[in-house]
Amino acid sequence: MKADQLFLEMKLIAEKLDVIVSEQNFRKTGISIKSGFCKIKGGNYFFIDKDLPVSKKNEIIAEFLSGLEYDDIYIIPAVRDFLSIYEKPSFKNNRNIEMP
């Protein structure tokens, strides 16, 4: 699977988990910002630097998604395999932890 297609598939998974993935130009801010999750007015957002190479975007979003419970969502096998590389067993299957 091509890197850009993989990224789009992972964005869809995030949406199914009620997380909005937003690509932003972090360079315009003038301060050091990293990609990551935040809650804004009750909404779940994952901001990612749009200027990063797609391979790096894939790593960042996979690290985030791997910590969430997504077993009930159909995921293309190639994407599931990619996510398994970044699995965080300490967060998965623990339903008492709120979404990061």
C-alpha positions in Angstrom: 0.0 0.0 0.0 1.3 3.5 -0.9 2.2 5.8 1.9 -0.4 8.4 1.1 -3.2 5.8 0.9 -2.0 4.4 4.2 -2.3 7.9 5.8 -5.8 8.4 4.4 -6.9 5.0 5.8 -5.6 5.9 9.2 -7.4 9.2 9.1 -10.6 7.3 8.4 -9.9 5.1 11.4 -9.5 8.1 13.6 -12.8 9.6 12.3 -14.5 6.3 13.2 -13.1 6.8 16.7 -14.5 10.3 16.9 -11.1 12.0 16.4 -10.8 14.7 13.8 -7.4 14.7 12.1 -6.3 18.1 11.0 -3.2 18.9 9.0 -1.9 22.4 9.9 1.1 24.5 8.9 3.0 24.6 12.2 5.8 26.9 10.8 3.4 29.9 10.6 3.0 29.8 14.4 6.5 31.0 15.2 6.7 28.7 18.2 7.8 25.1 18.6 4.8 22.8 18.2 4.6 19.0 17.8 1.9 16.9 16.3 -0.5 15.4 18.8 -3.9 14.9 20.4 -5.9 17.5 22.2 -9.5 18.2 23.3 -11.1 21.5 22.3 -14.6 22.3 23.5 -15.4 18.6 24.0 -14.1 17.6 20.6 -11.2 15.2 20.0 -8.6 16.5 17.6 -5.3 15.2 16.4 -3.2 17.9 14.8 -0.3 17.0 12.5 2.2 19.1 10.7 1.2 19.2 7.0 4.8 19.9 6.0 6.1 16.6 7.3 6.9 13.8 4.8 4.0 11.4 4.5 6.1 8.6 6.0 6.6 10.6 9.2 2.9 11.5 9.3 2.2 7.7 9.1 4.5 7.0 12.1 2.9 9.8 14.2 -0.7 8.9 13.6 0.0 5.1 13.9 1.6 5.7 17.3 -1.5 7.6 18.4 -4.0 5.1 17.0 -2.1 2.1 18.4 -2.9 3.3 21.9 -6.7 3.4 21.2 -9.2 0.6 21.1 -10.0 -0.1 17.5 -10.7 -3.9 17.5 -14.4 -3.3 16.7 -13.6 -1.4 13.5 -12.9 -3.1 10.2 -9.4 -2.2 9.1 -7.7 -3.3 5.9 -5.1 -6.0 6.8 -2.2 -3.9 5.5 -3.2 -1.0 7.7 -3.7 -3.3 10.7 -0.3 -4.8 10.1 1.3 -1.3 10.0 -0.5 -0.3 13.3 0.7 -3.5 15.0 4.2 -2.2 14.7 3.3 0.7 17.0 1.1 -1.2 19.4 1.1 0.0 23.0 -0.3 -2.9 25.0 -0.4 -0.9 28.3 -3.2 1.3 26.8 -5.0 -1.1 24.6 -7.7 -3.3 26.2 -7.8 -1.0 29.3 -11.3 0.5 29.1 -10.8 2.6 32.3 -8.4 5.0 30.5 -9.9 8.0 28.9 -8.9 8.9 25.3 -5.5 10.7 25.5 
